[in-house]
Amino acid sequence: MTLNPHEMCFGLNTELDRESVSCFFQLLGRKELAETLATRLSSEEIEAFVHFTTGLLKKNMTEDEYHELFLCEKSPH
């Protein structure tokens, strides 16, 4: 992480927004947080989160990037 989680800040400028959202994504990816949150989300919240997230991935990544960076496949389709 480039930023300390306590340094995250949004809305001041694009560069800081990008550093902050990168830190935010990394925090979301922690196993303990993911497992805890997953047990507390409703089916509707899970569906909305997956729909929103996959939409962002499709919009901002190539298919190869999706397979390599998100699915961690060494050899994309």
Buried (B, 14 or more C-beta within 10 A) or exposed (E): EEBEEEEBEEEEEEEBBEBBEBBBEEEEEEEEEEEEEEEEEEEEEEEEEEEEEEEEEEEEBEEEEBBBEEEEEEEEE
